[in-house]
Amino acid sequence: MQICKKNSNFAPNMRKRTTFHSVCSFIKHLFAAWNTTGEGIHSPYLFHLVRFVLRDKNPFYCFADIERKHAQLMNCDERTDIGQMMFRLVHFMGQYEKRPLQIVEIGATYGVISAYLSAPSSRNEVSCLDENTLYIYAREGIDVVYAHAVYTPDEIWQFADFLLPRLTEKGVLVVEGIHTSKEMEQVWAELKADSRVRSSIDVYHAGLLFVDKHYLKRHYIVRL
């Protein structure tokens, strides 16, 4: 199922109004990212994910084709490096689970992130939803969620509250733009502290939340 709805709440100046804050937070991120090559990561699964998946720089077969098509897509502000990270994440999870994955993208028309989420396997189910259709179409057993930074911090929190209980054991909720403002950083801190979240990975432009109860309550900062 591929359901794509445009988000009506997008504010064009959301990503422009906090340039100074973003620069300062990026500098802090660089100095704090001591887990970059897997240092201090207790879970073997997350260690492998960081060291050999998220930080992999080798291009996959489909990257060049997606990049060519990306130039013609409307959502040209989407980060291709994060898209490639999501491809690697979905590809790795598909190999690990050995079954089709259920993937939810929130807050965008079909764009480069959608292309990267869809590319690993045609058997995966990718649903592109907005704030209205999310609560209608999202079901139990979701493997990957990608939430674009086009919503308010309160809306992001509401999405997370709804989706965290619906993730599979190895499921992951990826939140874009966690350092775009003080308000988003506060929501990110609250999400990490949530009892349903066991571990998190901060890659600056996005944050990954994991719910596997086998993980220690740990939060990692990684420089891609």
PyMOL commands that place a pseudoatom at each C-alpha (Angstrom):
pseudoatom trace, name=CA, resn=MET, resi=1, chain=A, elem=C, hetatm=0, pos=[0.000, 0.000, 0.000]
pseudoatom trace, name=CA, resn=GLN, resi=2, chain=A, elem=C, hetatm=0, pos=[1.364, 3.426, -0.950]
pseudoatom trace, name=CA, resn=ILE, resi=3, chain=A, elem=C, hetatm=0, pos=[-0.811, 6.249, 0.390]
pseudoatom trace, name=CA, resn=CYS, resi=4, chain=A, elem=C, hetatm=0, pos=[0.687, 9.707, -0.125]
pseudoatom trace, name=CA, resn=LYS, resi=5, chain=A, elem=C, hetatm=0, pos=[-0.879, 12.810, 1.363]
pseudoatom trace, name=CA, resn=LYS, resi=6, chain=A, elem=C, hetatm=0, pos=[0.528, 16.304, 1.459]
pseudoatom trace, name=CA, resn=ASN, resi=7, chain=A, elem=C, hetatm=0, pos=[0.933, 17.863, 4.899]
pseudoatom trace, name=CA, resn=SER, resi=8, chain=A, elem=C, hetatm=0, pos=[-1.104, 21.063, 5.171]
pseudoatom trace, name=CA, resn=ASN, resi=9, chain=A, elem=C, hetatm=0, pos=[0.659, 22.263, 8.340]
pseudoatom trace, name=CA, resn=PHE, resi=10, chain=A, elem=C, hetatm=0, pos=[4.018, 22.898, 6.708]
pseudoatom trace, name=CA, resn=ALA, resi=11, chain=A, elem=C, hetatm=0, pos=[5.401, 26.334, 7.543]
pseudoatom trace, name=CA, resn=PRO, resi=12, chain=A, elem=C, hetatm=0, pos=[8.008, 27.486, 4.985]
pseudoatom trace, name=CA, resn=ASN, resi=13, chain=A, elem=C, hetatm=0, pos=[10.049, 29.379, 7.552]
pseudoatom trace, name=CA, resn=MET, resi=14, chain=A, elem=C, hetatm=0, pos=[10.347, 26.553, 10.101]
pseudoatom trace, name=CA, resn=ARG, resi=15, chain=A, elem=C, hetatm=0, pos=[13.758, 25.436, 8.839]
pseudoatom trace, name=CA, resn=LYS, resi=16, chain=A, elem=C, hetatm=0, pos=[15.089, 28.960, 8.352]
pseudoatom trace, name=CA, resn=ARG, resi=17, chain=A, elem=C, hetatm=0, pos=[14.247, 30.683, 11.629]
pseudoatom trace, name=CA, resn=THR, resi=18, chain=A, elem=C, hetatm=0, pos=[16.759, 28.848, 13.805]
pseudoatom trace, name=CA, resn=THR, resi=19, chain=A, elem=C, hetatm=0, pos=[19.993, 29.011, 11.787]
pseudoatom trace, name=CA, resn=PHE, resi=20, chain=A, elem=C, hetatm=0, pos=[22.086, 30.314, 14.692]
pseudoatom trace, name=CA, resn=HIS, resi=21, chain=A, elem=C, hetatm=0, pos=[20.670, 27.693, 17.040]
pseudoatom trace, name=CA, resn=SER, resi=22, chain=A, elem=C, hetatm=0, pos=[21.372, 24.952, 14.508]
pseudoatom trace, name=CA, resn=VAL, resi=23, chain=A, elem=C, hetatm=0, pos=[24.999, 26.029, 14.100]
pseudoatom trace, name=CA, resn=CYS, resi=24, chain=A, elem=C, hetatm=0, pos=[25.566, 26.080, 17.865]
pseudoatom trace, name=CA, resn=SER, resi=25, chain=A, elem=C, hetatm=0, pos=[23.884, 22.723, 18.377]
pseudoatom trace, name=CA, resn=PHE, resi=26, chain=A, elem=C, hetatm=0, pos=[25.908, 21.180, 15.526]
pseudoatom trace, name=CA, resn=ILE, resi=27, chain=A, elem=C, hetatm=0, pos=[29.167, 22.259, 17.167]
pseudoatom trace, name=CA, resn=LYS, resi=28, chain=A, elem=C, hetatm=0, pos=[27.999, 20.699, 20.435]
pseudoatom trace, name=CA, resn=HIS, resi=29, chain=A, elem=C, hetatm=0, pos=[27.064, 17.546, 18.554]
pseudoatom trace, name=CA, resn=LEU, resi=30, chain=A, elem=C, hetatm=0, pos=[30.546, 17.237, 17.037]
pseudoatom trace, name=CA, resn=PHE, resi=31, chain=A, elem=C, hetatm=0, pos=[32.203, 17.389, 20.454]
pseudoatom trace, name=CA, resn=ALA, resi=32, chain=A, elem=C, hetatm=0, pos=[29.684, 15.025, 22.071]
pseudoatom trace, name=CA, resn=ALA, resi=33, chain=A, elem=C, hetatm=0, pos=[29.701, 12.324, 19.370]
pseudoatom trace, name=CA, resn=TRP, resi=34, chain=A, elem=C, hetatm=0, pos=[32.011, 9.827, 21.070]
pseudoatom trace, name=CA, resn=ASN, resi=35, chain=A, elem=C, hetatm=0, pos=[29.880, 6.786, 20.102]
pseudoatom trace, name=CA, resn=THR, resi=36, chain=A, elem=C, hetatm=0, pos=[30.646, 7.345, 16.413]
pseudoatom trace, name=CA, resn=THR, resi=37, chain=A, elem=C, hetatm=0, pos=[32.465, 4.064, 15.704]
pseudoatom trace, name=CA, resn=GLY, resi=38, chain=A, elem=C, hetatm=0, pos=[30.558, 2.032, 18.280]
pseudoatom trace, name=CA, resn=GLU, resi=39, chain=A, elem=C, hetatm=0, pos=[32.341, 3.059, 21.478]
pseudoatom trace, name=CA, resn=GLY, resi=40, chain=A, elem=C, hetatm=0, pos=[30.222, 2.479, 24.564]
pseudoatom trace, name=CA, resn=ILE, resi=41, chain=A, elem=C, hetatm=0, pos=[27.347, 0.808, 22.700]
pseudoatom trace, name=CA, resn=HIS, resi=42, chain=A, elem=C, hetatm=0, pos=[26.340, -2.233, 24.763]
pseudoatom trace, name=CA, resn=SER, resi=43, chain=A, elem=C, hetatm=0, pos=[23.852, -3.903, 22.416]
pseudoatom trace, name=CA, resn=PRO, resi=44, chain=A, elem=C, hetatm=0, pos=[25.529, -6.011, 19.677]
pseudoatom trace, name=CA, resn=TYR, resi=45, chain=A, elem=C, hetatm=0, pos=[22.608, -5.190, 17.367]
pseudoatom trace, name=CA, resn=LEU, resi=46, chain=A, elem=C, hetatm=0, pos=[22.969, -1.424, 17.840]
pseudoatom trace, name=CA, resn=PHE, resi=47, chain=A, elem=C, hetatm=0, pos=[26.776, -1.651, 17.676]
pseudoatom trace, name=CA, resn=HIS, resi=48, chain=A, elem=C, hetatm=0, pos=[26.529, -3.339, 14.275]
pseudoatom trace, name=CA, resn=LEU, resi=49, chain=A, elem=C, hetatm=0, pos=[23.842, -0.881, 13.180]
pseudoatom trace, name=CA, resn=VAL, resi=50, chain=A, elem=C, hetatm=0, pos=[26.025, 2.130, 13.978]
pseudoatom trace, name=CA, resn=ARG, resi=51, chain=A, elem=C, hetatm=0, pos=[29.398, 0.855, 12.827]
pseudoatom trace, name=CA, resn=PHE, resi=52, chain=A, elem=C, hetatm=0, pos=[28.488, -1.084, 9.710]
pseudoatom trace, name=CA, resn=VAL, resi=53, chain=A, elem=C, hetatm=0, pos=[25.106, 0.300, 8.590]
pseudoatom trace, name=CA, resn=LEU, resi=54, chain=A, elem=C, hetatm=0, pos=[24.492, 3.949, 9.523]
pseudoatom trace, name=CA, resn=ARG, resi=55, chain=A, elem=C, hetatm=0, pos=[28.107, 4.977, 8.896]
pseudoatom trace, name=CA, resn=ASP, resi=56, chain=A, elem=C, hetatm=0, pos=[28.581, 2.973, 5.729]
pseudoatom trace, name=CA, resn=LYS, resi=57, chain=A, elem=C, hetatm=0, pos=[29.744, 5.287, 2.930]
pseudoatom trace, name=CA, resn=ASN, resi=58, chain=A, elem=C, hetatm=0, pos=[29.671, 2.807, 0.063]
pseudoatom trace, name=CA, resn=PRO, resi=59, chain=A, elem=C, hetatm=0, pos=[26.961, 3.660, -2.509]
pseudoatom trace, name=CA, resn=PHE, resi=60, chain=A, elem=C, hetatm=0, pos=[24.318, 1.053, -3.234]
pseudoatom trace, name=CA, resn=TYR, resi=61, chain=A, elem=C, hetatm=0, pos=[23.273, 0.151, -6.759]
pseudoatom trace, name=CA, resn=CYS, resi=62, chain=A, elem=C, hetatm=0, pos=[20.176, 2.393, -6.745]
pseudoatom trace, name=CA, resn=PHE, resi=63, chain=A, elem=C, hetatm=0, pos=[21.610, 5.590, -5.248]
pseudoatom trace, name=CA, resn=ALA, resi=64, chain=A, elem=C, hetatm=0, pos=[22.649, 7.216, -8.538]
pseudoatom trace, name=CA, resn=ASP, resi=65, chain=A, elem=C, hetatm=0, pos=[19.232, 6.581, -10.100]
pseudoatom trace, name=CA, resn=ILE, resi=66, chain=A, elem=C, hetatm=0, pos=[17.421, 8.021, -7.070]
pseudoatom trace, name=CA, resn=GLU, resi=67, chain=A, elem=C, hetatm=0, pos=[19.675, 11.084, -7.132]
pseudoatom trace, name=CA, resn=ARG, resi=68, chain=A, elem=C, hetatm=0, pos=[18.957, 11.703, -10.821]
pseudoatom trace, name=CA, resn=LYS, resi=69, chain=A, elem=C, hetatm=0, pos=[15.226, 11.517, -10.209]
pseudoatom trace, name=CA, resn=HIS, resi=70, chain=A, elem=C, hetatm=0, pos=[15.572, 13.616, -7.052]
pseudoatom trace, name=CA, resn=ALA, resi=71, chain=A, elem=C, hetatm=0, pos=[16.472, 16.688, -9.100]
pseudoatom trace, name=CA, resn=GLN, resi=72, chain=A, elem=C, hetatm=0, pos=[12.966, 16.604, -10.609]
pseudoatom trace, name=CA, resn=LEU, resi=73, chain=A, elem=C, hetatm=0, pos=[11.068, 16.115, -7.356]
pseudoatom trace, name=CA, resn=MET, resi=74, chain=A, elem=C, hetatm=0, pos=[9.303, 18.927, -5.542]
pseudoatom trace, name=CA, resn=ASN, resi=75, chain=A, elem=C, hetatm=0, pos=[10.757, 18.077, -2.120]
pseudoatom trace, name=CA, resn=CYS, resi=76, chain=A, elem=C, hetatm=0, pos=[14.243, 19.209, -3.131]
pseudoatom trace, name=CA, resn=ASP, resi=77, chain=A, elem=C, hetatm=0, pos=[15.076, 20.337, 0.431]
pseudoatom trace, name=CA, resn=GLU, resi=78, chain=A, elem=C, hetatm=0, pos=[15.177, 16.750, 1.676]
pseudoatom trace, name=CA, resn=ARG, resi=79, chain=A, elem=C, hetatm=0, pos=[18.613, 15.530, 2.713]
pseudoatom trace, name=CA, resn=THR, resi=80, chain=A, elem=C, hetatm=0, pos=[19.939, 12.799, 0.457]
pseudoatom trace, name=CA, resn=ASP, resi=81, chain=A, elem=C, hetatm=0, pos=[22.483, 11.683, 3.086]
pseudoatom trace, name=CA, resn=ILE, resi=82, chain=A, elem=C, hetatm=0, pos=[19.652, 10.950, 5.512]
pseudoatom trace, name=CA, resn=GLY, resi=83, chain=A, elem=C, hetatm=0, pos=[17.761, 9.242, 2.708]
pseudoatom trace, name=CA, resn=GLN, resi=84, chain=A, elem=C, hetatm=0, pos=[20.744, 6.983, 2.080]
pseudoatom trace, name=CA, resn=MET, resi=85, chain=A, elem=C, hetatm=0, pos=[20.976, 6.269, 5.801]
pseudoatom trace, name=CA, resn=MET, resi=86, chain=A, elem=C, hetatm=0, pos=[17.314, 5.243, 5.785]
pseudoatom trace, name=CA, resn=PHE, resi=87, chain=A, elem=C, hetatm=0, pos=[17.899, 2.962, 2.791]
pseudoatom trace, name=CA, resn=ARG, resi=88, chain=A, elem=C, hetatm=0, pos=[20.720, 1.199, 4.656]
pseudoatom trace, name=CA, resn=LEU, resi=89, chain=A, elem=C, hetatm=0, pos=[18.599, 0.944, 7.794]
pseudoatom trace, name=CA, resn=VAL, resi=90, chain=A, elem=C, hetatm=0, pos=[15.623, -0.577, 5.958]
pseudoatom trace, name=CA, resn=HIS, resi=91, chain=A, elem=C, hetatm=0, pos=[17.895, -2.890, 3.958]
pseudoatom trace, name=CA, resn=PHE, resi=92, chain=A, elem=C, hetatm=0, pos=[19.597, -4.122, 7.141]
pseudoatom trace, name=CA, resn=MET, resi=93, chain=A, elem=C, hetatm=0, pos=[16.318, -4.648, 8.990]
pseudoatom trace, name=CA, resn=GLY, resi=94, chain=A, elem=C, hetatm=0, pos=[14.870, -6.562, 6.054]
pseudoatom trace, name=CA, resn=GLN, resi=95, chain=A, elem=C, hetatm=0, pos=[17.852, -8.925, 6.081]
pseudoatom trace, name=CA, resn=TYR, resi=96, chain=A, elem=C, hetatm=0, pos=[17.623, -9.312, 9.847]
pseudoatom trace, name=CA, resn=GLU, resi=97, chain=A, elem=C, hetatm=0, pos=[13.871, -9.928, 10.006]
pseudoatom trace, name=CA, resn=LYS, resi=98, chain=A, elem=C, hetatm=0, pos=[13.775, -12.045, 6.803]
pseudoatom trace, name=CA, resn=ARG, resi=99, chain=A, elem=C, hetatm=0, pos=[10.270, -10.806, 5.956]
pseudoatom trace, name=CA, resn=PRO, resi=100, chain=A, elem=C, hetatm=0, pos=[8.583, -7.794, 4.323]
pseudoatom trace, name=CA, resn=LEU, resi=101, chain=A, elem=C, hetatm=0, pos=[8.661, -4.695, 6.499]
pseudoatom trace, name=CA, resn=GLN, resi=102, chain=A, elem=C, hetatm=0, pos=[5.860, -2.267, 7.319]
pseudoatom trace, name=CA, resn=ILE, resi=103, chain=A, elem=C, hetatm=0, pos=[7.159, 1.295, 6.915]
pseudoatom trace, name=CA, resn=VAL, resi=104, chain=A, elem=C, hetatm=0, pos=[5.366, 4.570, 7.671]
pseudoatom trace, name=CA, resn=GLU, resi=105, chain=A, elem=C, hetatm=0, pos=[6.476, 8.000, 6.431]
pseudoatom trace, name=CA, resn=ILE, resi=106, chain=A, elem=C, hetatm=0, pos=[4.758, 11.002, 8.027]
pseudoatom trace, name=CA, resn=GLY, resi=107, chain=A, elem=C, hetatm=0, pos=[4.534, 14.494, 6.619]
pseudoatom trace, name=CA, resn=ALA, resi=108, chain=A, elem=C, hetatm=0, pos=[5.633, 14.596, 2.981]
pseudoatom trace, name=CA, resn=THR, resi=109, chain=A, elem=C, hetatm=0, pos=[4.448, 14.078, -0.530]
pseudoatom trace, name=CA, resn=TYR, resi=110, chain=A, elem=C, hetatm=0, pos=[6.393, 11.399, -2.388]
pseudoatom trace, name=CA, resn=GLY, resi=111, chain=A, elem=C, hetatm=0, pos=[9.988, 12.647, -2.391]
pseudoatom trace, name=CA, resn=VAL, resi=112, chain=A, elem=C, hetatm=0, pos=[13.579, 11.523, -2.049]
pseudoatom trace, name=CA, resn=ILE, resi=113, chain=A, elem=C, hetatm=0, pos=[13.108, 10.026, 1.433]
pseudoatom trace, name=CA, resn=SER, resi=114, chain=A, elem=C, hetatm=0, pos=[10.129, 8.070, 0.104]
pseudoatom trace, name=CA, resn=ALA, resi=115, chain=A, elem=C, hetatm=0, pos=[12.261, 6.792, -2.774]
pseudoatom trace, name=CA, resn=TYR, resi=116, chain=A, elem=C, hetatm=0, pos=[15.004, 5.615, -0.439]
pseudoatom trace, name=CA, resn=LEU, resi=117, chain=A, elem=C, hetatm=0, pos=[12.502, 3.970, 1.923]
pseudoatom trace, name=CA, resn=SER, resi=118, chain=A, elem=C, hetatm=0, pos=[10.884, 2.106, -0.970]
pseudoatom trace, name=CA, resn=ALA, resi=119, chain=A, elem=C, hetatm=0, pos=[14.046, 1.022, -2.782]
pseudoatom trace, name=CA, resn=PRO, resi=120, chain=A, elem=C, hetatm=0, pos=[15.394, -1.834, -0.590]
pseudoatom trace, name=CA, resn=SER, resi=121, chain=A, elem=C, hetatm=0, pos=[12.559, -4.244, -1.444]
pseudoatom trace, name=CA, resn=SER, resi=122, chain=A, elem=C, hetatm=0, pos=[9.356, -4.114, -3.464]
pseudoatom trace, name=CA, resn=ARG, resi=123, chain=A, elem=C, hetatm=0, pos=[7.839, -6.503, -0.895]
pseudoatom trace, name=CA, resn=ASN, resi=124, chain=A, elem=C, hetatm=0, pos=[7.931, -3.886, 1.848]
pseudoatom trace, name=CA, resn=GLU, resi=125, chain=A, elem=C, hetatm=0, pos=[4.757, -1.906, 2.540]
pseudoatom trace, name=CA, resn=VAL, resi=126, chain=A, elem=C, hetatm=0, pos=[5.477, 1.844, 2.534]
pseudoatom trace, name=CA, resn=SER, resi=127, chain=A, elem=C, hetatm=0, pos=[2.660, 4.183, 3.623]
pseudoatom trace, name=CA, resn=CYS, resi=128, chain=A, elem=C, hetatm=0, pos=[3.130, 7.961, 3.216]
pseudoatom trace, name=CA, resn=LEU, resi=129, chain=A, elem=C, hetatm=0, pos=[0.695, 9.560, 5.643]
pseudoatom trace, name=CA, resn=ASP, resi=130, chain=A, elem=C, hetatm=0, pos=[-0.184, 12.975, 7.039]
pseudoatom trace, name=CA, resn=GLU, resi=131, chain=A, elem=C, hetatm=0, pos=[-1.515, 13.992, 10.452]
pseudoatom trace, name=CA, resn=ASN, resi=132, chain=A, elem=C, hetatm=0, pos=[-5.057, 12.953, 9.478]
pseudoatom trace, name=CA, resn=THR, resi=133, chain=A, elem=C, hetatm=0, pos=[-4.475, 9.662, 7.684]
pseudoatom trace, name=CA, resn=LEU, resi=134, chain=A, elem=C, hetatm=0, pos=[-1.879, 8.451, 10.211]
pseudoatom trace, name=CA, resn=TYR, resi=135, chain=A, elem=C, hetatm=0, pos=[-4.487, 7.547, 12.817]
pseudoatom trace, name=CA, resn=ILE, resi=136, chain=A, elem=C, hetatm=0, pos=[-6.623, 5.781, 10.212]
pseudoatom trace, name=CA, resn=TYR, resi=137, chain=A, elem=C, hetatm=0, pos=[-4.037, 3.664, 8.393]
pseudoatom trace, name=CA, resn=ALA, resi=138, chain=A, elem=C, hetatm=0, pos=[-1.322, 2.982, 10.979]
pseudoatom trace, name=CA, resn=ARG, resi=139, chain=A, elem=C, hetatm=0, pos=[-1.623, -0.518, 12.405]
pseudoatom trace, name=CA, resn=GLU, resi=140, chain=A, elem=C, hetatm=0, pos=[0.207, -2.764, 14.836]
pseudoatom trace, name=CA, resn=GLY, resi=141, chain=A, elem=C, hetatm=0, pos=[3.521, -4.283, 13.837]
pseudoatom trace, name=CA, resn=ILE, resi=142, chain=A, elem=C, hetatm=0, pos=[5.243, -1.233, 12.306]
pseudoatom trace, name=CA, resn=ASP, resi=143, chain=A, elem=C, hetatm=0, pos=[8.962, -1.728, 11.660]
pseudoatom trace, name=CA, resn=VAL, resi=144, chain=A, elem=C, hetatm=0, pos=[10.143, 1.722, 10.593]
pseudoatom trace, name=CA, resn=VAL, resi=145, chain=A, elem=C, hetatm=0, pos=[8.624, 5.193, 11.023]
pseudoatom trace, name=CA, resn=TYR, resi=146, chain=A, elem=C, hetatm=0, pos=[10.126, 8.343, 9.504]
pseudoatom trace, name=CA, resn=ALA, resi=147, chain=A, elem=C, hetatm=0, pos=[8.641, 11.645, 10.744]
pseudoatom trace, name=CA, resn=HIS, resi=148, chain=A, elem=C, hetatm=0, pos=[9.565, 14.723, 8.700]
pseudoatom trace, name=CA, resn=ALA, resi=149, chain=A, elem=C, hetatm=0, pos=[10.354, 18.020, 10.407]
pseudoatom trace, name=CA, resn=VAL, resi=150, chain=A, elem=C, hetatm=0, pos=[7.252, 19.791, 9.107]
pseudoatom trace, name=CA, resn=TYR, resi=151, chain=A, elem=C, hetatm=0, pos=[5.240, 19.571, 12.308]
pseudoatom trace, name=CA, resn=THR, resi=152, chain=A, elem=C, hetatm=0, pos=[5.285, 21.382, 15.637]
pseudoatom trace, name=CA, resn=PRO, resi=153, chain=A, elem=C, hetatm=0, pos=[7.074, 19.768, 18.588]
pseudoatom trace, name=CA, resn=ASP, resi=154, chain=A, elem=C, hetatm=0, pos=[3.688, 19.027, 20.189]
pseudoatom trace, name=CA, resn=GLU, resi=155, chain=A, elem=C, hetatm=0, pos=[2.517, 17.217, 17.059]
pseudoatom trace, name=CA, resn=ILE, resi=156, chain=A, elem=C, hetatm=0, pos=[5.728, 15.176, 16.931]
pseudoatom trace, name=CA, resn=TRP, resi=157, chain=A, elem=C, hetatm=0, pos=[5.129, 14.150, 20.529]
pseudoatom trace, name=CA, resn=GLN, resi=158, chain=A, elem=C, hetatm=0, pos=[1.554, 13.095, 19.727]
pseudoatom trace, name=CA, resn=PHE, resi=159, chain=A, elem=C, hetatm=0, pos=[2.736, 11.019, 16.760]
pseudoatom trace, name=CA, resn=ALA, resi=160, chain=A, elem=C, hetatm=0, pos=[5.377, 9.318, 18.907]
pseudoatom trace, name=CA, resn=ASP, resi=161, chain=A, elem=C, hetatm=0, pos=[2.881, 8.622, 21.676]
pseudoatom trace, name=CA, resn=PHE, resi=162, chain=A, elem=C, hetatm=0, pos=[0.598, 6.941, 19.155]
pseudoatom trace, name=CA, resn=LEU, resi=163, chain=A, elem=C, hetatm=0, pos=[3.292, 5.000, 17.279]
pseudoatom trace, name=CA, resn=LEU, resi=164, chain=A, elem=C, hetatm=0, pos=[5.724, 3.779, 19.944]
pseudoatom trace, name=CA, resn=PRO, resi=165, chain=A, elem=C, hetatm=0, pos=[3.339, 1.049, 21.200]
pseudoatom trace, name=CA, resn=ARG, resi=166, chain=A, elem=C, hetatm=0, pos=[2.803, -0.079, 17.589]
pseudoatom trace, name=CA, resn=LEU, resi=167, chain=A, elem=C, hetatm=0, pos=[6.456, -0.761, 16.797]
pseudoatom trace, name=CA, resn=THR, resi=168, chain=A, elem=C, hetatm=0, pos=[7.800, -4.278, 16.482]
pseudoatom trace, name=CA, resn=GLU, resi=169, chain=A, elem=C, hetatm=0, pos=[10.497, -5.429, 18.908]
pseudoatom trace, name=CA, resn=LYS, resi=170, chain=A, elem=C, hetatm=0, pos=[13.301, -4.211, 16.632]
pseudoatom trace, name=CA, resn=GLY, resi=171, chain=A, elem=C, hetatm=0, pos=[11.200, -1.344, 15.314]
pseudoatom trace, name=CA, resn=VAL, resi=172, chain=A, elem=C, hetatm=0, pos=[12.567, 2.195, 15.097]
pseudoatom trace, name=CA, resn=LEU, resi=173, chain=A, elem=C, hetatm=0, pos=[10.974, 5.648, 15.091]
pseudoatom trace, name=CA, resn=VAL, resi=174, chain=A, elem=C, hetatm=0, pos=[13.122, 8.184, 13.237]
pseudoatom trace, name=CA, resn=VAL, resi=175, chain=A, elem=C, hetatm=0, pos=[12.438, 11.863, 13.996]
pseudoatom trace, name=CA, resn=GLU, resi=176, chain=A, elem=C, hetatm=0, pos=[13.856, 14.442, 11.594]
pseudoatom trace, name=CA, resn=GLY, resi=177, chain=A, elem=C, hetatm=0, pos=[15.076, 17.862, 12.737]
pseudoatom trace, name=CA, resn=ILE, resi=178, chain=A, elem=C, hetatm=0, pos=[15.667, 17.115, 16.410]
pseudoatom trace, name=CA, resn=HIS, resi=179, chain=A, elem=C, hetatm=0, pos=[18.097, 20.062, 16.716]
pseudoatom trace, name=CA, resn=THR, resi=180, chain=A, elem=C, hetatm=0, pos=[16.290, 22.662, 14.624]
pseudoatom trace, name=CA, resn=SER, resi=181, chain=A, elem=C, hetatm=0, pos=[15.047, 24.572, 17.680]
pseudoatom trace, name=CA, resn=LYS, resi=182, chain=A, elem=C, hetatm=0, pos=[15.140, 24.556, 21.464]
pseudoatom trace, name=CA, resn=GLU, resi=183, chain=A, elem=C, hetatm=0, pos=[11.549, 23.282, 21.440]
pseudoatom trace, name=CA, resn=MET, resi=184, chain=A, elem=C, hetatm=0, pos=[12.457, 20.313, 19.246]
pseudoatom trace, name=CA, resn=GLU, resi=185, chain=A, elem=C, hetatm=0, pos=[15.469, 19.531, 21.409]
pseudoatom trace, name=CA, resn=GLN, resi=186, chain=A, elem=C, hetatm=0, pos=[13.174, 19.534, 24.441]
pseudoatom trace, name=CA, resn=VAL, resi=187, chain=A, elem=C, hetatm=0, pos=[10.781, 17.104, 22.749]
pseudoatom trace, name=CA, resn=TRP, resi=188, chain=A, elem=C, hetatm=0, pos=[13.743, 14.906, 21.780]
pseudoatom trace, name=CA, resn=ALA, resi=189, chain=A, elem=C, hetatm=0, pos=[14.887, 14.874, 25.418]
pseudoatom trace, name=CA, resn=GLU, resi=190, chain=A, elem=C, hetatm=0, pos=[11.380, 13.923, 26.565]
pseudoatom trace, name=CA, resn=LEU, resi=191, chain=A, elem=C, hetatm=0, pos=[11.127, 11.153, 23.978]
pseudoatom trace, name=CA, resn=LYS, resi=192, chain=A, elem=C, hetatm=0, pos=[14.466, 9.690, 25.081]
pseudoatom trace, name=CA, resn=ALA, resi=193, chain=A, elem=C, hetatm=0, pos=[13.274, 9.729, 28.691]
pseudoatom trace, name=CA, resn=ASP, resi=194, chain=A, elem=C, hetatm=0, pos=[9.956, 8.014, 27.860]
pseudoatom trace, name=CA, resn=SER, resi=195, chain=A, elem=C, hetatm=0, pos=[9.655, 4.633, 29.568]
pseudoatom trace, name=CA, resn=ARG, resi=196, chain=A, elem=C, hetatm=0, pos=[8.730, 2.963, 26.263]
pseudoatom trace, name=CA, resn=VAL, resi=197, chain=A, elem=C, hetatm=0, pos=[12.029, 4.043, 24.685]
pseudoatom trace, name=CA, resn=ARG, resi=198, chain=A, elem=C, hetatm=0, pos=[14.973, 1.833, 25.604]
pseudoatom trace, name=CA, resn=SER, resi=199, chain=A, elem=C, hetatm=0, pos=[17.772, 3.317, 23.491]
pseudoatom trace, name=CA, resn=SER, resi=200, chain=A, elem=C, hetatm=0, pos=[18.278, 6.194, 21.094]
pseudoatom trace, name=CA, resn=ILE, resi=201, chain=A, elem=C, hetatm=0, pos=[20.820, 7.305, 18.515]
pseudoatom trace, name=CA, resn=ASP, resi=202, chain=A, elem=C, hetatm=0, pos=[21.348, 10.998, 17.741]
pseudoatom trace, name=CA, resn=VAL, resi=203, chain=A, elem=C, hetatm=0, pos=[22.855, 11.568, 14.269]
pseudoatom trace, name=CA, resn=TYR, resi=204, chain=A, elem=C, hetatm=0, pos=[22.150, 15.322, 14.493]
pseudoatom trace, name=CA, resn=HIS, resi=205, chain=A, elem=C, hetatm=0, pos=[19.827, 15.766, 11.514]
pseudoatom trace, name=CA, resn=ALA, resi=206, chain=A, elem=C, hetatm=0, pos=[17.613, 12.982, 12.860]
pseudoatom trace, name=CA, resn=GLY, resi=207, chain=A, elem=C, hetatm=0, pos=[17.124, 10.902, 15.980]
pseudoatom trace, name=CA, resn=LEU, resi=208, chain=A, elem=C, hetatm=0, pos=[16.392, 7.165, 16.147]
pseudoatom trace, name=CA, resn=LEU, resi=209, chain=A, elem=C, hetatm=0, pos=[14.259, 5.704, 18.961]
pseudoatom trace, name=CA, resn=PHE, resi=210, chain=A, elem=C, hetatm=0, pos=[14.263, 1.980, 19.801]
pseudoatom trace, name=CA, resn=VAL, resi=211, chain=A, elem=C, hetatm=0, pos=[11.790, 0.094, 21.990]
pseudoatom trace, name=CA, resn=ASP, resi=212, chain=A, elem=C, hetatm=0, pos=[13.449, -3.338, 22.351]
pseudoatom trace, name=CA, resn=LYS, resi=213, chain=A, elem=C, hetatm=0, pos=[13.148, -4.210, 26.053]
pseudoatom trace, name=CA, resn=HIS, resi=214, chain=A, elem=C, hetatm=0, pos=[16.401, -6.187, 25.900]
pseudoatom trace, name=CA, resn=TYR, resi=215, chain=A, elem=C, hetatm=0, pos=[18.385, -2.961, 25.471]
pseudoatom trace, name=CA, resn=LEU, resi=216, chain=A, elem=C, hetatm=0, pos=[19.846, -1.040, 28.375]
pseudoatom trace, name=CA, resn=LYS, resi=217, chain=A, elem=C, hetatm=0, pos=[18.448, 2.456, 28.824]
pseudoatom trace, name=CA, resn=ARG, resi=218, chain=A, elem=C, hetatm=0, pos=[21.188, 4.210, 26.870]
pseudoatom trace, name=CA, resn=HIS, resi=219, chain=A, elem=C, hetatm=0, pos=[21.398, 7.177, 24.507]
pseudoatom trace, name=CA, resn=TYR, resi=220, chain=A, elem=C, hetatm=0, pos=[24.133, 7.454, 21.904]
pseudoatom trace, name=CA, resn=ILE, resi=221, chain=A, elem=C, hetatm=0, pos=[25.473, 10.359, 19.832]
pseudoatom trace, name=CA, resn=VAL, resi=222, chain=A, elem=C, hetatm=0, pos=[26.935, 9.466, 16.437]
pseudoatom trace, name=CA, resn=ARG, resi=223, chain=A, elem=C, hetatm=0, pos=[28.638, 11.594, 13.793]
pseudoatom trace, name=CA, resn=LEU, resi=224, chain=A, elem=C, hetatm=0, pos=[27.815, 10.361, 10.292]
for i in range(1, 224): cmd.bond("trace and resi %d" % i, "trace and resi %d" % (i + 1))
show_as sticks, trace
zoom trace
